[in-house]
Amino acid sequence: MQNFLNIEGLEIEIEAMEKNDTDSSRRMMAYAFKMIREQSGMNRKDFSDWLGIPYRTMQEWELGRRVMPEYVLRLIAYKVLNEKRKRAFDHENS
């Protein structure tokens, strides 16, 4: 079963997780962050440079080893969405 998560206007398709999974929230945040980065068309290094966030921190968030605050995820999603709207990301010429 597929579900969708809407973060600041970005639709992210997610797989259903078991309700008794204690790590599901952490894994959901990690997955959402990875999907937001992928929508930007950037690799981890470029994305970390673009946001001004240390690469290692982003790697830990994306792998689910550390939990990012939800407000940070929302701010990043908002920035990516606005850049997409401005057509700053050109996926066809990548």
C-alpha distances in whole Angstrom, upper triangle without the diagonal:
4,7,10,13,17,20,23,22,20,16,14,10,9,6,6,9,11,14,17,16,19,19,16,17,20,17,15,19,19,16,17,21,20,18,21,23,22,22,26,26,28,28,29,32,33,30,32,35,34,33,36,34,35,33,33,31,28,28,27,25,23,23,22,26,27,25,26,27,24,27,28,24,25,28,27,24,27,29,27,26,30,31,28,30,33,32,33,31,32,29,31,34,32
4,7,10,13,16,19,18,16,12,10,7,6,5,6,10,13,15,18,17,20,19,15,16,18,16,13,16,17,14,14,18,17,15,17,20,19,19,22,23,25,25,26,30,30,27,29,32,31,30,33,31,32,30,30,29,26,25,25,23,20,21,21,24,25,23,24,25,22,24,25,21,21,25,24,21,23,26,23,22,26,27,25,26,29,29,30,27,28,26,28,31,29
4,7,10,13,16,15,13,10,8,6,5,6,6,10,13,14,17,17,19,18,14,14,17,15,12,14,16,13,12,16,16,14,16,19,18,18,21,23,24,25,25,29,29,26,28,31,29,28,31,29,31,29,29,27,25,25,25,21,20,21,20,23,24,21,22,22,19,21,22,19,18,22,21,18,20,23,21,20,24,25,23,24,28,27,28,26,27,25,28,31,29
4,6,10,13,11,10,6,5,4,6,8,9,12,16,16,20,19,20,19,15,15,17,15,11,13,15,12,10,14,15,12,13,17,16,15,18,20,22,23,23,27,26,23,25,28,26,25,28,27,29,27,28,26,23,23,24,20,19,20,19,23,23,20,20,20,17,19,19,16,15,19,18,15,17,20,18,16,20,21,19,21,24,24,25,23,25,23,25,28,27
4,6,10,9,8,6,5,6,7,10,11,13,16,16,19,18,19,17,14,12,14,13,10,10,13,11,8,12,13,11,11,15,15,14,17,19,21,22,22,25,25,21,23,26,24,22,25,24,26,25,26,23,20,21,21,18,17,19,17,21,20,18,17,17,13,15,16,12,12,15,15,12,14,17,16,14,18,20,18,19,23,23,24,22,24,23,26,28,27
4,6,6,5,5,6,9,10,14,15,17,20,20,23,21,22,20,17,15,17,16,12,12,15,13,10,12,14,12,11,15,15,13,16,19,20,22,22,25,24,21,22,25,23,21,24,23,26,25,26,23,21,22,22,19,18,21,19,23,22,19,17,16,13,14,15,12,10,13,13,10,11,14,13,12,15,17,16,16,20,20,21,20,23,22,25,27,26
4,5,5,7,8,11,12,16,17,18,21,21,24,22,22,20,17,15,16,15,12,11,13,12,9,10,13,11,9,13,14,13,14,17,19,20,20,23,22,18,19,22,20,17,21,20,22,22,23,21,18,20,20,16,16,19,18,21,19,16,14,13,10,10,11,8,6,9,10,6,8,11,11,10,13,15,14,15,18,19,20,19,22,21,24,26,25
4,6,8,11,14,16,19,20,22,25,24,27,25,25,23,21,18,19,19,16,14,16,16,12,12,15,13,11,14,16,13,14,18,19,21,21,23,22,18,20,22,19,17,20,20,23,23,25,22,19,22,22,19,18,22,21,24,22,19,16,15,11,11,11,9,6,8,9,6,6,9,10,8,10,13,13,13,16,17,18,18,21,21,24,26,25
4,6,9,13,15,19,20,22,25,25,28,27,27,25,22,20,21,20,17,16,18,16,13,14,16,13,11,14,15,12,14,17,19,22,22,24,23,19,21,23,20,19,22,22,25,25,27,24,21,24,24,21,20,23,23,26,24,21,19,18,15,14,15,12,10,11,12,8,8,11,10,7,10,13,11,11,15,16,17,17,19,19,22,25,24
4,6,10,12,16,18,20,24,24,27,25,25,23,20,18,19,18,15,14,15,13,10,11,13,10,8,11,12,9,11,14,16,18,19,22,20,17,19,21,19,17,21,21,23,23,24,22,19,21,22,19,17,20,20,24,22,20,18,18,15,15,14,11,10,12,11,7,8,11,9,7,10,12,10,11,15,15,16,15,17,17,20,22,21
4,7,10,13,15,18,21,22,25,23,24,22,19,17,19,17,14,14,15,13,10,12,13,9,9,13,12,10,13,15,18,20,20,23,22,19,22,24,22,21,24,23,26,25,26,24,21,22,23,19,18,20,20,24,23,21,19,19,16,17,17,13,12,15,14,10,12,14,12,10,14,15,13,14,18,18,19,17,19,18,21,23,22
4,6,10,12,15,18,19,22,20,21,19,16,15,16,14,11,11,12,9,7,10,10,7,8,11,11,10,13,15,17,18,18,22,21,18,20,23,21,20,23,22,24,23,24,22,18,19,20,17,15,17,17,21,20,18,17,18,15,17,16,13,13,15,14,11,13,15,13,12,16,17,15,17,20,19,20,18,20,18,21,23,22
4,7,10,12,16,18,21,19,21,18,15,15,16,14,11,13,13,10,9,12,12,9,11,14,13,12,16,17,19,20,20,24,23,21,23,26,24,23,27,25,27,25,25,24,21,21,21,18,16,18,18,21,22,20,19,20,18,20,20,16,16,19,17,14,17,19,17,16,20,20,18,20,23,22,23,21,22,20,22,25,23
4,6,9,12,14,17,15,17,15,12,12,13,11,8,11,11,8,8,12,11,10,12,15,14,14,18,19,20,20,20,24,24,22,23,27,25,24,27,25,26,24,25,23,20,20,20,17,15,16,15,19,20,18,18,19,17,19,19,16,17,20,18,16,19,21,19,18,22,23,21,23,26,25,26,23,25,22,25,28,26
4,6,10,12,15,13,16,14,11,13,14,11,9,13,13,10,11,15,14,13,16,18,17,18,21,22,23,23,23,26,27,24,26,29,29,27,30,28,29,27,26,25,22,21,21,19,16,17,16,20,21,19,20,22,19,22,22,19,20,23,22,19,23,25,22,22,26,27,25,27,30,29,29,27,28,25,28,30,28
4,7,9,12,11,14,13,10,12,14,12,10,14,15,12,13,17,17,16,18,21,20,21,24,25,26,26,26,29,30,27,29,32,31,30,32,30,31,29,28,26,24,24,23,20,18,18,17,20,21,20,21,22,20,23,23,20,21,24,23,21,24,27,25,24,28,29,27,29,32,32,32,30,31,29,31,34,32
4,6,9,7,10,10,7,9,12,10,9,13,14,12,14,17,17,17,19,21,21,22,25,26,27,26,25,29,30,27,28,32,31,30,32,29,30,28,27,25,23,22,21,19,18,17,15,18,19,18,19,20,19,22,23,20,21,25,24,22,25,27,26,26,30,31,29,31,34,34,34,31,33,31,33,36,33
4,6,5,9,10,8,11,13,12,12,15,16,15,17,20,20,20,23,25,25,26,29,30,31,30,29,32,34,31,31,35,35,33,35,32,32,31,29,27,26,25,23,21,20,19,17,20,21,19,22,22,21,25,25,23,24,28,27,25,28,31,29,29,33,34,33,35,38,37,37,35,37,34,37,39,37
4,5,8,10,8,10,13,13,12,16,17,17,18,21,22,22,24,26,27,28,30,32,32,32,30,34,35,32,32,36,35,33,35,32,33,32,30,28,27,26,24,22,22,21,18,20,21,19,21,21,20,24,25,22,24,27,27,26,28,31,30,30,33,35,34,35,38,38,38,36,38,36,39,42,39
4,6,9,8,11,13,13,14,17,18,18,20,22,23,24,26,28,29,30,32,34,34,33,31,34,36,33,33,37,37,34,36,33,33,32,30,28,27,26,24,22,22,21,18,20,20,19,22,22,21,25,26,24,26,29,29,28,31,33,32,32,36,37,36,38,41,41,41,39,41,39,42,44,41
4,6,5,9,10,10,11,14,15,15,17,19,20,21,23,25,26,27,29,31,31,29,28,31,33,30,30,34,34,31,33,29,30,28,26,24,24,23,20,19,19,17,14,16,17,16,19,20,19,23,24,21,23,27,26,25,28,31,30,30,34,35,34,36,39,38,38,36,38,36,39,41,38
4,6,7,9,10,11,13,14,15,17,19,20,22,23,25,26,28,30,31,31,29,27,30,32,29,29,32,33,30,31,28,28,27,25,23,22,22,19,17,18,16,13,14,15,14,17,17,17,21,22,20,22,25,25,25,28,30,29,30,33,34,34,36,39,39,38,36,38,36,40,41,39
4,6,5,6,9,10,11,12,14,16,17,18,20,21,23,24,26,28,27,26,23,26,28,26,25,29,29,27,28,24,24,23,21,19,19,18,15,14,14,13,9,11,12,11,14,15,15,19,19,18,20,23,22,22,25,27,26,27,31,31,31,33,36,36,35,33,35,33,37,38,35
4,5,5,6,9,10,10,12,14,15,16,18,20,21,22,24,26,26,25,23,26,28,25,25,28,28,26,28,24,25,24,22,20,19,18,16,14,14,13,10,13,13,12,14,15,14,18,18,16,18,21,21,20,23,25,24,25,28,29,29,31,34,33,33,31,33,31,34,36,33
4,5,5,6,9,10,10,12,14,15,16,18,20,21,23,25,25,24,22,25,26,23,23,27,26,24,25,22,23,22,21,18,17,17,15,12,13,13,10,12,12,9,11,12,11,14,15,13,15,18,18,17,20,23,22,23,26,27,27,29,31,32,31,29,32,30,34,35,33
4,5,5,6,9,10,11,13,14,16,17,19,20,22,23,23,21,19,22,24,21,20,24,24,21,23,19,20,19,17,15,14,14,11,9,10,10,6,8,8,6,9,10,10,14,14,12,15,18,17,17,20,22,21,23,26,26,26,29,31,31,30,28,31,29,33,34,31
4,5,5,6,8,10,11,12,14,15,16,18,20,21,21,20,18,21,23,20,20,24,24,22,23,20,20,19,18,16,14,13,12,9,9,8,6,9,10,9,11,13,13,16,16,13,16,19,17,17,20,22,21,22,25,26,25,28,30,30,29,27,29,27,30,32,29
4,5,5,6,9,10,10,12,14,15,16,19,20,20,20,18,22,23,20,20,24,23,21,23,20,21,20,19,17,15,15,14,11,10,11,9,12,12,10,11,12,11,14,14,11,13,17,15,14,18,20,19,19,23,24,23,25,28,27,27,25,27,25,29,31,28
4,5,5,6,9,10,10,12,14,15,17,19,19,18,16,19,20,17,17,21,20,18,20,17,18,17,17,14,12,13,12,8,8,10,8,11,10,7,8,9,8,11,11,8,11,13,12,12,15,17,16,17,20,21,21,23,26,26,25,23,26,24,28,29,27
4,6,5,6,9,10,11,12,14,16,17,16,15,13,17,18,15,15,19,19,17,19,15,16,15,14,12,10,10,9,6,5,6,5,9,9,8,8,11,11,14,12,10,13,15,13,13,17,18,16,18,21,21,21,24,26,26,24,22,25,23,27,28,25
4,5,5,6,9,10,11,12,14,16,16,15,14,17,18,16,16,20,20,18,20,18,19,17,17,15,12,12,12,9,7,8,8,12,12,11,12,14,13,16,14,11,14,16,14,13,17,18,16,17,21,21,20,23,25,24,23,21,23,21,24,26,23
4,5,5,6,9,10,11,13,15,15,15,14,18,18,15,16,19,18,16,19,17,18,17,18,15,12,13,13,10,8,11,11,14,14,12,11,12,11,13,12,8,10,13,11,9,13,14,13,14,17,18,17,19,22,22,21,19,21,20,23,25,23
4,5,5,6,9,10,11,13,13,12,11,14,15,11,12,16,15,13,15,13,15,14,14,12,9,10,11,8,6,10,10,13,12,10,9,11,10,12,10,7,9,11,8,8,12,13,11,13,16,16,16,19,21,20,19,17,20,19,22,24,21
4,5,5,6,9,10,11,11,10,9,13,13,11,12,15,15,14,17,14,15,13,14,13,9,9,11,9,6,9,10,13,13,13,12,15,14,16,13,10,13,14,11,11,15,15,12,14,18,17,16,20,21,20,19,17,19,17,20,22,19
4,5,5,6,9,10,11,11,12,15,15,12,14,17,16,16,19,17,18,17,18,16,13,13,15,12,9,12,13,17,17,16,15,16,15,16,15,11,13,14,11,10,13,14,11,12,16,15,14,17,19,18,18,15,17,15,18,20,18
4,5,5,7,9,10,11,11,14,13,10,13,15,13,13,16,15,17,16,17,16,12,14,15,12,10,14,15,18,17,15,14,15,13,14,12,9,10,11,8,6,10,10,7,9,12,12,11,14,16,16,15,13,15,14,18,19,17
4,5,5,7,6,7,8,11,10,7,10,12,11,11,14,13,14,13,15,14,10,11,14,11,9,13,14,17,17,16,14,16,15,16,13,11,12,13,9,9,12,11,8,11,13,12,12,15,17,16,14,12,14,13,17,18,15
4,5,5,6,7,9,12,11,9,12,15,14,14,17,16,18,15,17,17,13,13,16,14,11,14,16,19,19,19,17,19,18,19,17,14,15,16,12,11,14,14,10,12,15,13,12,16,17,15,14,11,13,11,14,15,13
4,5,8,10,12,15,13,11,14,16,14,14,18,18,20,18,20,19,15,16,19,16,14,17,19,22,21,20,19,20,18,19,17,14,14,15,11,10,12,12,8,9,12,11,9,12,14,12,12,9,11,9,13,15,13
4,5,9,10,12,10,8,12,13,11,12,15,15,17,16,19,18,14,16,19,17,14,18,20,22,22,21,19,20,19,19,16,14,14,14,10,10,12,10,6,9,11,8,8,11,12,11,9,7,9,8,12,13,11
4,7,10,12,9,9,13,14,12,14,17,17,18,16,19,19,15,16,19,18,15,18,20,23,23,23,21,23,22,22,19,17,18,17,14,13,15,14,10,12,14,11,10,14,14,12,11,7,8,6,10,11,8
4,7,8,6,6,9,10,9,11,14,14,15,13,16,16,13,13,17,16,14,16,19,21,21,21,19,22,21,21,18,16,18,17,13,14,16,14,11,14,15,13,12,16,16,14,12,9,10,10,13,13,9
4,6,5,6,9,10,11,12,14,13,13,11,13,14,11,11,15,14,12,14,17,19,19,20,19,21,22,22,19,17,19,19,15,16,18,16,14,17,19,16,16,20,20,18,15,13,14,13,16,15,11
4,6,5,6,9,10,10,12,10,10,7,9,10,7,7,11,11,9,12,14,16,16,17,16,19,19,20,16,15,18,17,13,15,18,16,14,17,19,17,18,21,21,20,17,15,17,16,19,19,15
4,5,5,6,9,10,10,10,9,6,9,11,9,9,13,14,12,14,17,18,18,19,18,21,22,22,18,17,20,19,15,17,20,17,16,19,20,18,19,22,22,21,18,16,18,17,20,19,15
4,5,5,6,9,10,10,11,9,13,14,11,12,16,16,14,17,20,21,20,21,19,21,22,21,18,17,19,17,14,16,18,15,13,17,17,15,16,19,19,17,14,12,14,14,17,16,13
4,5,5,6,8,8,10,8,12,12,9,11,14,13,12,15,17,18,18,18,16,18,18,18,14,13,15,14,10,12,14,12,10,14,15,13,14,17,17,16,13,12,14,14,18,17,14
4,5,5,6,5,6,5,9,9,7,9,12,12,12,14,16,17,16,16,14,16,18,17,13,13,16,14,11,14,16,13,13,16,17,15,17,20,20,19,16,15,18,18,22,21,18
4,6,5,7,8,8,11,12,10,13,15,15,15,18,20,20,19,20,17,19,21,20,16,16,18,16,13,16,17,14,14,17,18,15,17,20,19,19,15,15,18,18,21,20,17
4,6,8,10,11,14,14,12,14,17,16,16,19,21,22,20,20,18,19,19,18,15,15,16,13,11,13,14,11,10,14,14,11,14,17,16,15,12,12,15,16,19,18,16
4,5,9,10,13,12,10,13,15,14,14,18,19,20,18,17,14,15,16,15,11,12,13,10,8,11,12,9,10,14,14,12,15,17,17,17,14,14,18,19,22,21,19
4,7,9,12,11,10,13,15,15,16,19,20,20,18,18,15,16,18,16,13,14,16,13,11,15,15,13,14,17,17,16,18,21,20,20,17,17,21,22,25,24,22
4,6,9,7,7,10,12,11,13,15,16,16,14,14,12,14,15,15,11,12,15,13,11,14,16,14,14,18,18,17,20,22,22,22,19,19,22,23,26,25,23
4,6,5,7,9,10,11,13,14,16,15,13,15,13,15,18,18,14,15,18,16,14,17,19,17,18,21,22,21,23,26,25,25,22,21,24,24,28,27,24
4,5,5,6,9,10,10,12,14,14,13,15,14,17,19,19,15,15,19,17,15,17,20,18,17,21,22,21,22,25,25,25,22,20,23,22,26,25,21
4,5,5,6,9,10,10,12,11,11,13,13,16,18,19,16,16,20,19,17,19,22,20,20,23,25,24,25,28,28,28,25,23,26,25,29,28,24
4,5,5,6,9,10,11,10,8,10,9,12,15,16,12,13,17,16,14,17,19,18,18,22,23,22,24,27,27,27,24,23,26,25,29,29,25
4,5,5,6,9,10,10,9,10,9,12,14,15,11,11,15,14,12,14,17,16,15,18,20,19,20,24,24,24,21,20,23,22,25,25,22
4,5,5,6,8,9,9,11,11,15,16,18,15,14,18,18,15,17,20,19,18,21,23,22,23,26,27,26,24,21,24,23,26,26,22
4,6,5,6,5,5,8,9,13,15,17,14,14,17,18,16,18,21,20,20,23,25,24,25,28,29,29,26,25,27,26,29,29,26
4,6,5,6,5,6,6,10,11,14,11,10,14,15,13,14,18,17,17,20,22,22,22,25,27,26,24,23,25,24,28,28,25
4,5,8,8,9,9,13,13,16,13,11,15,16,13,14,18,17,16,19,21,21,21,24,26,25,23,21,23,22,25,26,22
4,6,8,10,11,15,16,18,16,14,18,19,17,18,21,21,20,22,25,25,24,28,29,28,27,24,26,24,28,28,25
4,5,6,9,12,13,16,15,13,17,18,17,17,21,21,20,23,26,25,26,28,30,30,28,26,28,27,30,31,28
4,7,10,13,15,18,16,15,19,20,19,20,23,24,23,25,28,28,28,31,33,32,30,28,31,29,33,33,30
4,6,10,12,15,13,13,16,18,16,18,21,21,21,24,26,26,27,30,31,31,29,28,30,29,33,33,30
4,6,9,12,10,10,13,15,14,16,19,20,20,22,24,25,26,28,30,30,28,27,30,29,33,33,30
4,6,8,7,7,10,11,11,13,15,16,17,19,21,22,23,25,26,27,25,24,28,27,31,31,29
4,5,5,7,9,10,11,13,15,16,17,19,20,22,23,25,26,27,26,25,29,29,32,33,31
4,5,5,6,9,10,11,12,14,15,16,18,20,21,23,24,26,25,24,27,27,31,32,30
4,5,5,6,9,10,10,12,14,15,16,18,20,21,23,24,23,23,27,27,31,32,30
4,5,5,6,9,10,11,12,14,15,17,18,20,21,22,21,21,24,25,28,29,27
4,6,5,6,9,10,11,12,14,15,16,18,20,21,20,19,22,22,26,27,25
4,5,5,6,9,10,10,12,14,15,16,18,20,19,19,22,22,26,27,26
4,5,5,6,9,10,11,12,14,15,17,18,17,17,21,22,26,26,25
4,5,5,6,9,10,11,12,14,15,16,15,15,18,19,22,23,21
4,5,5,6,9,10,10,12,14,15,14,14,17,17,21,22,21
4,6,5,6,9,10,11,12,14,14,14,18,19,22,23,22
4,5,5,6,9,10,11,12,11,12,15,17,20,21,20
4,5,5,6,9,10,10,9,9,13,13,17,18,17
4,5,5,6,9,10,10,10,13,14,17,19,18
4,5,5,6,9,9,10,14,15,18,19,19
4,5,5,6,5,7,10,12,15,16,16
4,5,5,6,6,9,10,13,14,14
4,5,8,9,11,13,15,17,17
4,5,8,10,13,15,16,17
4,5,7,10,11,12,13
4,6,10,12,12,12
4,6,9,9,9
4,6,6,7
4,6,5
4,6
4
